[in-house]
Amino acid sequence: MIFLGPLYQLVAAHYAQRIYHFPLIRLVFYSLDKTLFYFLIFLVLRLFYLSLRHRLTKQWLFWRRELYLWALVFYLCLLFSLTALRNIYWPSQLWAQLQLPHGTINTTPFVETWKLTRGASKFDFLYNLYGNILWFIPLGFSYGVRLKDNRRWLPVQFLQVYLLGVGVSLTIEMLQFLLSTGIADIDDVTFNALGCLVGFVVYLIWHSTRHLLSRVRQNLKHKKAC
């Protein structure tokens, strides 16, 4: 680890033997460290591009939109680091992972999920279910934020969000199969797509609330002016 190594060693020294699922904590540290490294590379390249574009075109930057983009890139880097690329830090390690025997694929719905309910630890079941949903909520929310045409028929928007969740999830599952970094499970795709839909619903609630509060403030200002 480049950034979080000392902090991880401190946490590991105190809790590695106390927490049964400590490997999951290590994975989070490892993935977050890797995400910070590659996000900083993206940030340097992005700022260089924006500076060059401004010099050539005098085009001003919309910082709010840019910050949304940065947050999305950071989130996607972390998501793939936690899942498909969990054993890979450097690009040179990709080839070594591809030489390993491929992982397994489960195409029967809810078989693995049902097995987890009968396992020794309920945490595995809870993390598999709610973790797969929660990790994809930001994707659905970001789709709403980046949506340019809010006048589309709402069912069409929900279909697009669902397909986005399925597409990203299938990409992760196939990479896990090819890189032997996990089991490609149809249940993960189902829960990921559900999480994406939940994220879009959260965005719709946030957007509607924001719009309503804006109208209330405008009405109050209008009444004061009268």
N, C-alpha and C positions, 0 to 999 in steps of 0.2 A: 504494500500500500504506500502511496506517495504522500497523501495528506492526513489520513486518519489512522495511520499505523500506531503511533504512540497512544492515542485515545483507545484504540481497540485493545492494545496490550494491557492497558489499565483495567478496562472492563473485563477482559478475559481472566486476568489474575484474580479478580474478586468473584466472578459469577460463572466461570466456565464449568465448574464442578457442581454448581448449585442449580442451574437451570437445565432441565432435560432437553429442551429444544434450542440449546445455545448455538448449534450449527446454523440455524435460521438467522440468529443475530449476527453471526459472522458473515453470512451471505449478504445481509443488509449493509454492513460496514464495507465489505469488499465492493459491492455494486455501487454504493454511494461514492466511494473513493474513485472508482473507475469513471463514473458519470461526471464528477467534478473535473477530472483530467480532460476528458474529451469535450466537455462543454466549454471549458476555457479555450481550447483550440478553436472550437466553433466561434466563440465570442470574438477572438482576435481576428479571425478571417472575416467575420461578418462586419465588424467595425471598420476594418480596412476597406471592404467593399463599399460600405455606406459613405465613408469619407471620400473615396474615389468617385463615387456616383455624384456626390454633392459638388465636387470640384468641376466635373464635366457637364452636369445638367443644371446645377443650382437648385436641385430638387430638395425640398425640406423634408425632414423626417417626422412622421407621426409616432411619437414615443409610446403612446398607449398601445397602438397596434404592434409596435416593435417589441414591447415588453411581453405582450401576449405570445408572440412568436418565440421569444426566448424561453418563456415558461413551458411552451409546448415541446420545444426541442429538448429541454432538460428532462421533462417528464418521459418522453419517448426513449431517451438514452437510459434513464433509470429503469424503465419498464423492460427493455430488452436486456439490460445488464442483469436484472433479477431473474430472468426466465431463460431465453434462448442462449445468451452469451455468458452465463453465470460462471463458467470455468475458463473464460477467455479474457485476458487483459490487453494483450498486444495483438495486432493483426497477424503477426508471424505464428501465433498459436492456432490460428484457424486450420491450417493444413494438418497439424498434428491431430486435432479433434476430428477432422474428416476421415482420418485413417482408422479411427476406432470403429468397432462394429456399430451399426445403426441401432437406435433405440427401438422401443416398441410402440405400436399404434393400437389404441382401443377405440373402436367405432361403435360399440354397443352402449347406448345411453344409460347413464346412472349406475353402471355396474361397479366402477371404481369408487364412486361416491358412497354407494351402499356398503361396500367393504369397509370404508373408513368409519362408518357409523358403528361397526362391530369391532373396531380395533381397540388396542390397549389404551390409547389416549384419544379423548374427544377433541383435543386441540387440532389434530391432523384434519379431522372432518370440518371443524369450524373454519380453519384457515383455508382449506381447499374451497369451501363454499363461499364464505364472506370475503376472503382475500381475493378470489377471482373476480368477484363483483366490484369490490372497492377499488381495486387497481385500475379498472376501466372506467370508473365514473369521471375522472378528469378528461378522458378522451371524448366522451359524449358532451361534456360541458364545453370543451374547447371547440368542438364542431359548431355549437350554437354561437359561440363568440366570433368565430371566423366566418359565419354564414353571412353572405352579402345580400342575399335576396330573402328577406323574411316574409314575403308575400306568397311564397309557395304554399300549396295545400298542405296542411299539417300532417295528414297521413303519409304524404310523400316524404316529408322531412323525417318522420319516424322510420320509414323504410330505409332512407339513406343512412341514418344513424345506425340502424341495425346491420346493414351491409358493411358499413365501416368497421363496426365492432367485430363482425365475423371475419372480414378480410384481414384485419390486423392480428386477430387471434389465430387464424389459420397460418399466417406467416410465422408467428411464434412457434406454433405446434410443429410445423414442418422443419423449422430450423432446429428445434429440440430433437426431432427424429434424426436429422442428418448429422448433427453435431454431438449426438449422444449426451445431451445435457438435461434430458427429462423424458417423461412419457407423453407422447402425443395422444391426448384424450379428448374425445368429443364432448365430455362434460365441461371441460375448460372452455371450449368454444361457446357452449350454451351460456355458461355463467358470465363469461366475458362480454358477450353480446347484451345480456341482461344489464350488466353494469354500465355499458355504454348508453343504453336507453334510460337508465336511472339518471345518469349524468346529464342527459339532454333535458329530462323533466326538471331537474334541479335548475338548469339554465333558464328554462321557460318560466319557472316560478320567480327566479331572481330578476329576469328581464321584465316580467310583468309588474313585480313589486317596485322595481326602480322606475318604470314608466308611470305607475300610479302615484308614487311619491313626488315625481317631477310635476305631474299635473296638479297635485294638491298644493305644492309650493307656488306654482304659477297662479292658481286661483286665489291664494292668500295674498300674493303681491298685487293682484288685480283689485281685490277688495280694499286693500290699504290705499291704493292709488285713487280709488273712487271716494 
